[in-house]
Amino acid sequence: MSKKSDPANTIAFQGAPGAYSDLACRQVFPRMATLPCADFEGAIAAVRRNRARLVMLPVENSVAGRVADIHTLLPGSNLHIVGEHFQRVEHHLLAPKGATLRGLKTVYSHVHAIGQCRRLIRALGVKAVVAADTAGSAAEVAARGDKTAAAIASELAGKIYGLVSLKKNIEDAEHNTTRFLIMAREPKWPKRGAGLTVTTFVFAVRNVPAALYKALGGFATNGINMTKLESYMVGGQFTATQFYADVEGHPEDRPLKLALEELGFFTRELTILGVYPGHPFRREVTRGEGD
């Protein structure tokens, strides 16, 4: 079976070919085929229906914040987080061959990409048009062949659609980075002591005074570093709140085991979504803060 048609050697992502998710998949799994999907639900379904072995989903960006809907989709996906990846976002200004910066009149891209490149857009004096996604914008600009139009997208998108990069690294913020989660049908917990481990879980606290405060106390007393905690409504009810959390540690380590046991006393639901190796980027950020 060929590489492209073998589900066991395929990783799914949301977006068109050349999207930043596609780029991330190729960088982490260069020998796997990538499967573009129209939406996040479709990318998740590709794994559940055995069309792909893995799926890579963006969960947050250092500039734009969390990716909408992802945190509500993960608990019901029936998939398990098996890894994470931090992808530096390097925006390129892509246009048909023969185009020049001075000749541009319009630039197309996703709303976040446009917002992340405001300085260049102002400097060029071009009209920014919001499109569905970055790679789709590149495909549209390529199809039109209009030398006065450009797209903000990845270098990969430029190669796929035959566009040239008029300017690279045009993002306003040098720290522009997206965090991705890698998910599979089966869990794949690393061994204890194998290095930095991240545990991701969701929980809903009991409807009692100071429940959240009490629920999180065990993490403080056991010295657990909680790197992420977010809340979101469940089922459209203002009184039904679910929390999403990332902590550093392995559930079989005594400190985290005790913290999760204490959390259990104050929750109605507690589900571990994944236990996986922490990406080296986490240590780089920590070292940077200490410099």
C-alpha positions in Angstrom: 0.0 0.0 0.0 1.4 3.4 -0.9 2.3 6.1 1.6 -0.6 8.3 0.7 -3.2 5.6 0.9 -2.0 3.8 4.1 -4.1 5.0 7.1 -1.4 3.6 9.5 1.0 6.1 8.0 -1.3 9.1 7.8 -1.8 12.1 10.1 -4.9 14.3 9.8 -5.2 18.0 10.3 -7.7 20.8 9.9 -7.2 23.1 6.9 -6.1 23.1 3.3 -2.8 21.7 2.1 -0.1 24.2 3.2 -1.8 25.2 6.4 0.4 25.8 9.5 -1.1 22.5 10.9 0.1 20.8 7.7 3.5 22.3 8.2 3.6 21.1 11.8 2.6 17.6 10.9 5.4 17.4 8.2 8.0 18.7 10.6 7.2 16.3 13.4 6.3 13.3 11.2 8.2 13.8 7.9 7.6 10.2 6.8 3.9 10.3 7.2 1.3 11.4 4.7 -0.9 14.4 5.8 -4.6 14.3 5.4 -6.4 17.7 5.1 -9.9 18.0 6.7 -12.5 20.7 6.4 -13.0 21.2 10.2 -11.7 19.9 13.6 -14.6 17.4 13.9 -13.6 15.9 10.5 -9.9 15.7 11.5 -10.9 13.9 14.7 -13.3 11.6 12.8 -10.5 10.6 10.4 -8.7 8.9 13.3 -11.8 7.4 14.8 -12.8 5.9 11.4 -9.3 4.6 10.7 -8.6 7.0 7.9 -5.6 8.2 9.8 -3.5 7.0 12.7 -2.9 10.4 14.3 -4.4 13.9 14.3 -2.6 17.1 15.2 -4.8 19.9 16.5 -3.8 23.5 17.4 -5.0 24.4 20.9 -3.5 27.8 21.6 -1.3 30.6 20.1 1.0 33.0 22.0 -0.6 36.0 20.2 -4.2 35.0 19.5 -4.9 32.9 22.6 -6.8 29.6 22.7 -8.3 28.1 19.6 -12.1 28.3 19.7 -14.0 25.0 20.2 -11.0 22.8 20.7 -11.3 22.4 24.4 -14.9 21.4 24.2 -14.2 18.9 21.4 -11.3 17.1 23.1 -13.3 15.4 26.0 -15.9 13.9 23.6 -13.4 12.9 20.9 -12.7 9.4 22.4 -9.1 10.0 21.5 -6.0 10.3 23.7 -3.3 13.0 23.7 0.0 11.3 23.0 2.2 14.3 22.4 2.6 18.0 21.9 4.4 20.3 19.5 5.3 24.0 19.6 5.4 25.5 16.1 7.0 28.9 15.5 4.7 30.8 13.1 6.6 32.4 10.3 4.3 34.3 8.0 5.2 34.9 4.4 3.8 37.4 2.0 3.0 35.3 -1.1 2.1 36.4 -4.6 2.2 35.2 -8.2 5.5 35.3 -10.0 6.3 38.8 -11.3 4.4 40.6 -8.5 6.2 43.3 -6.5 5.6 44.9 -3.1 4.9 48.3 -4.7 2.4 46.8 -7.0 0.2 45.1 -4.4 -3.3 46.4 -3.6 -4.9 43.6 -1.7 -3.8 41.0 0.8 -5.9 38.0 1.8 -5.6 35.7 4.9 -7.2 34.4 8.0 -8.3 37.0 10.5 -5.6 36.1 13.0 -2.8 36.2 10.4 -4.0 39.6 9.3 -4.0 40.8 12.9 -0.5 39.4 13.4 0.9 41.3 10.4 -0.6 44.8 10.9 2.7 46.7 10.7 3.5 45.5 7.2 -0.1 45.9 6.0 0.0 49.5 7.1 3.4 50.1 5.6 2.3 48.8 2.3 -1.0 50.7 2.3 -2.9 47.6 1.0 -6.4 46.5 1.7 -6.7 43.5 4.0 -9.4 41.0 3.2 -10.4 38.3 5.7 -10.6 34.8 4.3 -11.4 31.4 5.8 -7.8 30.3 6.3 -4.2 31.1 5.3 -3.5 28.2 2.9 -6.9 28.7 1.2 -6.0 32.3 0.7 -2.8 31.2 -1.0 -4.7 28.8 -3.2 -7.1 31.6 -4.2 -4.4 34.1 -5.0 -2.6 31.4 -7.1 -5.8 30.6 -9.0 -6.5 34.2 -9.9 -3.0 35.0 -11.0 -3.5 38.7 -10.1 -0.2 40.3 -9.5 -1.8 43.0 -7.3 -3.0 40.5 -4.8 -1.1 38.6 -2.2 -1.7 36.1 0.6 -0.3 35.8 4.1 0.5 32.1 4.6 3.3 29.6 5.3 6.3 29.1 3.1 4.9 25.5 2.5 1.7 27.0 1.0 3.8 29.1 -1.4 5.6 25.9 -2.6 2.4 24.0 -3.0 0.5 26.6 -4.9 3.5 28.0 -7.0 3.7 31.4 -5.3 6.8 33.4 -4.5 7.6 35.0 -1.2 7.9 38.7 -1.5 8.8 39.0 2.2 9.3 36.5 5.0 8.9 36.7 8.8 6.4 39.5 8.5 4.6 38.8 11.8 4.7 41.6 14.3 5.6 39.4 17.3 8.8 37.4 17.2 7.4 35.0 19.8 4.4 34.0 17.6 4.1 30.3 18.4 1.3 27.8 18.2 0.9 24.8 20.5 -0.4 21.6 18.9 -1.7 18.4 20.5 -1.1 15.0 18.9 -3.9 12.5 19.4 -4.5 8.8 18.8 -7.1 6.1 19.4 -5.1 4.5 22.2 -3.2 6.1 25.1 0.6 6.0 25.1 1.8 7.0 28.5 5.6 7.5 28.9 7.4 5.6 31.7 7.8 7.3 35.0 11.1 9.1 35.2 11.5 9.2 31.4 11.8 13.0 31.5 9.4 16.0 31.6 5.9 14.6 31.5 2.6 16.6 31.0 -0.8 15.3 32.2 -3.9 16.9 30.7 -7.3 16.4 32.3 -10.8 17.9 32.5 -13.0 18.2 35.6 -16.2 19.6 36.9 -16.4 20.7 40.5 -19.3 20.0 42.9 -21.7 22.8 43.4 -20.5 23.8 46.9 -18.9 27.0 48.2 -15.2 27.4 47.5 -15.2 24.1 45.6 -12.6 25.2 43.0 -10.3 26.6 45.7 -10.4 23.4 47.6 -10.1 21.2 44.5 -6.8 23.0 43.5 -5.3 23.1 47.0 -3.8 19.6 46.5 -1.7 20.8 43.6 -0.1 23.6 45.7 0.6 21.5 48.7 2.1 18.7 46.6 4.3 21.1 44.6 2.7 20.4 41.2 3.3 23.0 38.5 -0.1 23.7 36.8 0.8 25.3 33.5 -2.8 25.8 32.2 -6.3 26.1 33.7 -9.3 27.3 31.7 -13.0 27.1 32.2 -15.8 26.9 29.7 -19.6 26.3 29.8 -21.0 22.9 29.2 -24.3 22.5 27.2 -24.9 26.2 27.1 -25.6 26.3 30.8 -24.2 29.2 32.9 -24.1 27.0 36.0 -22.4 24.0 34.4 -18.7 24.8 34.1 -15.9 22.4 33.1 -12.2 23.0 33.6 -9.3 22.1 31.4 -5.9 21.7 33.0 -2.3 20.9 32.1 0.1 20.0 34.9 3.7 18.9 34.8 4.1 15.4 36.2 3.1 11.7 35.8 -0.1 10.4 37.5 2.0 7.5 39.0 4.4 10.0 40.7 3.4 10.3 44.3 2.9 14.1 44.4 0.6 14.2 41.4 -1.2 11.0 42.5 -2.0 12.7 45.8 -3.1 15.9 44.1 -5.5 14.1 41.8 -6.9 12.1 44.7 -7.6 15.3 46.6 -9.1 16.8 43.4 -11.4 13.8 43.2 -13.1 14.7 46.5 -14.4 17.9 45.1 -15.3 17.0 41.6 -18.3 15.4 39.9 -16.3 14.3 36.9 -12.5 13.9 36.3 -11.2 12.6 33.0 -7.5 12.3 32.0 -7.2 13.2 28.4 -3.6 12.3 28.0 -0.2 11.7 29.6 2.6 12.5 27.3 6.2 13.8 27.0 6.6 17.5 27.4 8.1 19.3 24.4 11.6 20.8 24.8 10.2 24.2 24.1 8.8 24.2 27.7 12.4 24.0 29.1 13.6 26.7 26.7 10.9 29.1 28.0 11.8 28.3 31.6 15.5 29.0 30.9 14.6 32.2 29.2 12.6 33.4 32.2 15.6 32.8 34.5 18.1 34.7 32.3 
